[in-house]
Amino acid sequence: MSEETNDATQEISLDAAGARPLFQLSTMGKVGVGIVVFWIVVALIGPFFAPYHPADFVSDESYGPMSAENFLGTDYIGRDILSRVLHGARLTMSLSFLATILAFVVGIGLGFTAALSGPRIDMIISRIYDAFLSIPTIMLGLVVIAALGSSIPVLIVTAGLIYSCGLYRIARALALDIKVMDFVEAARARGEKLPWIIRREILPNAVVPLVAEFGLRLVFSILFISGLSFLGLGVQPPTADWGVMVRENLGGLYGGSPAALVPAAAIASLTVGINLIVDDFSAQRGQEIAEEMI
Amino acid sequence: MENLLQVEHLRVEAKVGPKRFAAIVKDVSFSVARGEVLALIGESGSGKTTIALSALGYSRPGCRIAGGRVILEGADVLTLDRETLRKLRGRRISYLAQSAAATFNPSLTIGEQVTESTVLHGVMDQETANARAVDLYRQLDLPDPESLGRRYPHQVSGGQLQRLMAAMALCSGPDLMVLDEPTTALDVTTQIEVLRAFKDIIRDQGTAAIYVTHDLAVVAQIADRILVLRGGDIVEMGDTAQILNNPAHQYTRKLMAAIRPPPAVGGDGGAVAGEEHLEPPVIRVKDVTAGYGRITNGKPAATVLYDIDTEVDRRSVVGVIGESGCGKSTLARVIAGLLPPAEGELLLDDHDLEGRLEDRSLEELQRVQIVFQMADVALNPRQRIGDILGRPLELYHGLKGAKRDKRVAELLAMVELPESFSIRYPEELSGGQKQRINLARALAADPDVILADEVTSALDTIVGAAVIDLLKGLRERLGVSYMFISHDLSTVASFADRIVVLYAGRIVEDGTTGNILGLPSHPYTQLLLSSVPELRQGWLEDVMRSRSALAGIAREVESTDTGCPFYPRCPVAIDGVCETTPVPYREPVAGHRIACHREIDELVAFEREL
């Protein structure tokens, strides 16, 4: 051990993590990041590279084969699948991203408020959410959209509110744990107000589990929104959306056309990619927590 | 004697970076014979636990055993495969951790847990193991040995649980037992009972033991030989008598010097008359009753403090002592506003101080600061030291930018830490350094009173002594008052002007430090005083002998609404009076109160006997 010095030995404390980077990617994690970055790039600039307009009928053939003109073939009414997938990426991803952000803001805001502002408020919010949670998500989505009609804002708000349930539970539990720590007591004794305590004492200590949660919720809302679109209640044709595309081209599967599989593969790869990152992240955090506990 | 365990040239390394290791234990060799107790002592970070764990062939995550041999009766433990090692740990070596409360699973019965490992490793069948457990309970002086196994961990006291952990470790009849600070978290009164039980059972079972602790006075009672460690190296090794009476190394002498001698008992400390009040006290607590849960008729569902009446003078130190659960911390929380009292009032400089935090002005909040016991959890791990110290400056004094940074540097200097610490996070600091930051945060407010709750209890002797010196210095320089809460009487006695003794939520005695240490005093104060371990061999036996006069050390504490709460443990209790009649306050001299039914003369006579 040539690097070893006496000073180094004095400084070491087993509990101190030192200046360790928050998170180092494993191979699978890197694959996940690669996939997600690829789709983000596609969502940002993909439409500029699309060979055709997504609504144009470029071929007379339905379920046209892959060819030089139509790289991934055409769909049931002869539109270019590649162009539609590229355009759909933007819509599918931004919808679910916005819905997840909404779920976060509402769920965490209410969760922290419930945990920190006394038993009565906690009970009221918690019981409302319990009632909300008792309805299966897809059914709730169906009912809301059937009642209000399908538009993009309605979709975002519905998905956001549905997924805020889980976040509310997690945020509330985290805040309840952190709230009893002495540093929060110390802040209270100092005379800090609730918003400051939430922002400076609670939130920084809840960030890590919430980041992992963000990835998972994002996957859920991608699947939820695509699912609604597949059922015909989400994004409405002719707008290009991956869920819509799967539904439209389902019939082609009998004839051996891959038209429905391309958007399905897109959804699958994006969700798998996000999951790989989340897994990697939580596995490492779990390891650290296990080490701290021993 | 034949050596049971032989450790040769042990070297343990900790990971300090990618592919970088530094030695935390360097070339340590020692041996333990059958039936011998070897103590490993040193400050935190000296590698004592790491060495003790290596006897089980175990190293903590992030560490690796890099060299040496650990030979248990001819076989090198370090070369064994996992399965053999597992069997070895279950049958022949057992480990006893610091916190019994964390070791026991609250949802399984005590009996299941005590016998689990023994049965699992096939040492004996369940019935034999149960019988052996009952036997061990009896040897450990536990109540109701026959039925104890069917109870759950929360149904017994902390000291009993600690002893049960010894039963768990001994159930399989191991050859070697590793005890890691088993009495550090206990009150002095409980520590005695646990120490005595450990000592007896180790002797009766003929088990060898490695006893890890930082407390030399404890070691003096139980160890045959002592190994003094520092920074992963052996400083000195020898027989207990030699180390205590004739330490060869300077560092050993330093360790011994850091132990405060137990307060001198006896004498006529009561001669000091009550001092005159030139200024009003900074804090007055008037007839405060407080607790948790819904309040009905001025009494909370779980009352912790009853009719507390005390005060803190300007520039003075009031020590509050008592066993855990007596309400010391609750008193600090009430004064800090974290727990509004159910009844009674608080005064700050003769002005009413509201019970609820929300009703106090910023200035009132600034003048009363609380320092929490556990620096580990009192500092937000996600804030830099500069922000932790800077926040009170901003909030109370409106300091910003460069002015704030300058003051932060001054505060760090005040607690003897370098300015560069302001960019560090709490986890990069040692326990003692964190406690200094914890204190500096209270000082940042520029307070009149600091409520210090067990601020030295989690620190080892040398670091704790340094923190106390720091507090003393700050009091001289800044003129702050302290309410110093501790279960460690010797620390309080070395520091406080007045002492308040709490028992089961009531003040049983208060007065100047001289009053409290001198005669007469409350029987409970006597019990506390005589429980502080002395740095000499044989103290435990002596004190146990005189204890036989003090009936029952560890009876359950009961909070009674009538009569004296100490009655069930009191050696001079008067049957038919003490448990039913409200206790009068005796006042031997002005300013010294003793809550007891006995006359002062009777108390003096009784205490002289001891």
Interface residues (C-beta under 8 A of the other chain):
Chain A: M1 E3 E4 T5 N6 A8 T9 Q10 I12 S13 L14 D15 A16 A17 G18 M181 D182 F183 E185 A186 R188 A189 R190 G191 E192 R200 E201 P204 N205 V207 A290 E291 I294
Chain B: E13 A14 V16 G17 R20 F21 A22 A23 I24 K26 G45 R60 P61 G62 C63 G231 G232 A336 G337 L338 L357 R360 L362 L365 Q366 Q369 I370 F372 Q373 M374 V377 A378 L379 N380 P381 R382 Q383 R391 P392 L395 E427 E428 L429 S430 R441 A445
